[in-house]
Amino acid sequence: MTEKVHLNKQDIFQTGLIWCDTELPIELQEKMIKDMLLYEDSCKEQYTGEGFTTYSVMYDILNLESFVDIKILIEEVVQAVHDSLKLKGKIEISTSWGTVGRKFSTHNSHNHLPNLWSGVYYIKAEKDCAPIEFIDRNKDNNWPWDFKTEDNKYASQTSVVQPKTGRLLVFPSYVQHSVLEQKDNEDRITIAFNCNANL
């Protein structure tokens, strides 16, 4: 009977995850790394199992001189993403903070509501650095995970993106995400940010 039935499929509730890879001048990258590590050194008490973050002491790190070029890039890319979805408003960064992850550090699952767009720029990320993991909250309950025979977009609750130096990643702020455990000895240095749109 089923061989006579045509199965139709429509993807619903799509979530856009956008990234671009940039190549910054090496001297700018080195200055950003140096400034981040200097700032960390002045705030040692901020280091936890989730790594070092300026989140609780500085919400606008992209306004520092070292990061102005990255701020301009982020606002331009997020504006392009926003416009491509036929949304109105001028994008502005509302908060930004730096992080340094080292071996064994993680970041638990969270989202960035009530902001509109969020993202991360990888100042330094080696090929084996911890990936960012995105979690589909629509599949939190009542799904027969034990029956799946493979991971695919319909039968998986998570999706990961591997970091790369110079990569800029943008996603809607409501998307739940985490950072998996850093397993190598290299620093994973990032700028995280939130954006909103002014009408």
C-alpha positions in Angstrom: 0.0 0.0 0.0 2.7 2.5 1.0 4.5 2.2 -2.4 1.4 4.0 -3.9 1.5 6.9 -1.4 3.6 9.9 -2.1 5.1 11.4 1.1 5.3 15.2 1.3 7.5 17.0 3.7 7.7 20.6 4.8 10.3 21.9 7.2 8.8 24.1 9.9 10.2 26.6 12.3 13.5 27.0 10.5 16.3 28.8 12.4 18.9 30.7 10.5 22.5 30.3 11.6 24.8 32.5 9.7 28.6 32.7 9.7 31.4 34.3 7.7 35.1 33.8 7.8 37.3 36.9 7.9 41.0 37.4 7.6 42.2 40.2 9.8 45.6 41.7 9.7 47.9 39.6 11.9 48.9 42.7 13.9 45.3 43.5 14.7 44.6 39.9 15.8 47.7 39.9 18.0 46.7 43.2 19.6 43.2 42.0 20.4 44.7 38.8 22.0 47.2 40.8 24.0 44.6 43.3 25.2 42.2 40.5 26.2 44.9 38.6 28.2 46.0 41.9 29.9 42.4 42.6 30.9 42.1 39.0 32.2 45.2 39.5 34.2 43.7 42.6 35.9 40.5 40.6 36.8 41.8 37.3 38.0 38.8 36.8 40.3 36.5 36.5 37.3 38.0 33.1 36.2 35.6 30.2 36.8 35.0 26.7 35.5 33.4 28.5 32.5 36.7 30.3 31.8 37.4 34.0 32.0 34.8 36.4 31.0 34.4 40.2 31.2 30.6 39.7 31.3 30.0 40.8 34.9 32.5 43.7 34.8 32.4 45.1 31.2 29.3 45.0 28.9 30.8 47.0 26.1 34.2 45.6 25.3 33.7 46.3 21.6 33.9 50.0 22.4 37.6 49.6 23.3 40.0 50.9 20.7 41.4 47.5 19.9 38.0 46.1 18.9 36.5 49.0 16.9 37.2 47.3 13.6 35.4 44.1 14.8 32.5 46.2 16.0 32.0 47.8 12.6 32.2 44.3 10.9 29.7 42.8 13.3 27.2 45.6 12.9 27.5 45.4 9.1 27.1 41.6 9.0 24.2 41.5 11.4 22.4 44.3 9.5 22.8 42.3 6.3 21.3 39.2 8.0 18.5 41.3 9.5 17.7 42.9 6.1 17.8 39.5 4.3 14.9 38.3 6.5 12.9 41.4 5.5 13.0 42.8 9.1 13.1 46.5 9.7 15.2 48.6 11.9 18.9 49.7 12.3 21.1 47.2 14.1 23.1 48.3 17.1 25.2 46.3 19.5 23.6 46.4 22.9 26.2 44.4 24.9 29.5 42.8 24.2 32.0 40.9 26.4 35.2 38.9 26.0 35.9 35.3 27.0 39.0 33.2 27.4 38.4 29.4 27.6 41.2 27.0 28.6 41.4 23.3 29.0 38.4 21.7 30.7 36.3 25.0 30.6 32.7 24.8 29.4 29.7 27.0 29.2 26.3 25.7 30.2 23.2 25.9 28.1 21.6 29.4 27.9 20.1 31.9 25.5 20.3 35.7 25.1 16.7 36.8 25.3 15.2 39.5 25.3 17.8 40.5 22.6 17.1 40.1 18.9 20.4 38.8 17.5 23.5 37.3 19.2 26.8 36.0 18.1 30.4 35.3 18.7 33.6 36.4 17.0 36.6 34.0 17.3 39.7 36.0 17.9 41.7 32.9 18.5 40.4 29.3 17.9 42.6 26.4 17.0 41.1 23.5 15.0 40.5 21.4 18.1 39.0 24.1 20.2 35.6 23.4 21.8 32.7 23.8 19.4 29.5 25.8 20.2 26.5 23.5 20.4 22.9 24.6 19.5 20.0 23.0 21.2 16.5 22.5 19.7 14.1 23.2 22.6 11.2 22.0 20.5 12.6 18.5 21.1 13.0 18.7 24.8 10.2 16.2 25.5 8.1 13.4 24.1 10.5 12.4 21.3 11.6 8.7 21.0 15.3 9.3 20.9 16.1 5.7 21.5 14.7 4.7 18.2 16.9 6.8 15.9 19.3 5.0 13.6 21.3 8.0 12.6 21.8 11.7 13.5 20.1 14.0 11.0 18.3 17.3 11.3 15.0 15.6 12.1 16.2 13.0 14.6 18.8 15.1 16.5 18.3 17.7 19.3 21.7 19.4 18.9 23.9 20.8 16.2 27.5 21.9 16.6 29.6 24.5 14.8 33.4 24.3 14.9 35.2 27.5 15.8 37.9 29.0 13.6 40.1 32.0 14.0 38.4 34.9 12.3 34.9 33.3 12.1 31.9 35.5 12.9 28.8 33.5 13.9 25.3 35.1 14.1 22.1 33.6 15.4 18.7 34.6 16.8 19.0 35.4 20.5 16.2 32.9 21.5 18.3 29.9 20.3 19.6 27.8 23.2 23.3 27.1 23.1 26.3 26.0 25.1 30.0 25.6 24.7 31.4 22.1 24.9 34.4 21.2 27.0 37.7 22.6 25.8 40.0 19.6 25.5 43.2 21.1 24.2 45.7 23.3 25.9 45.3 26.3 23.6 43.4 29.5 24.6 40.0 29.9 23.0 39.5 33.7 22.8 36.2 35.2 21.7 34.0 38.3 21.7 30.4 37.6 22.3 27.7 40.1 21.6 24.0 40.9 21.5 22.2 43.2 19.0 18.9 44.9 18.9 17.2 47.0 16.1 16.1 50.6 16.5 13.0 51.5 14.5 
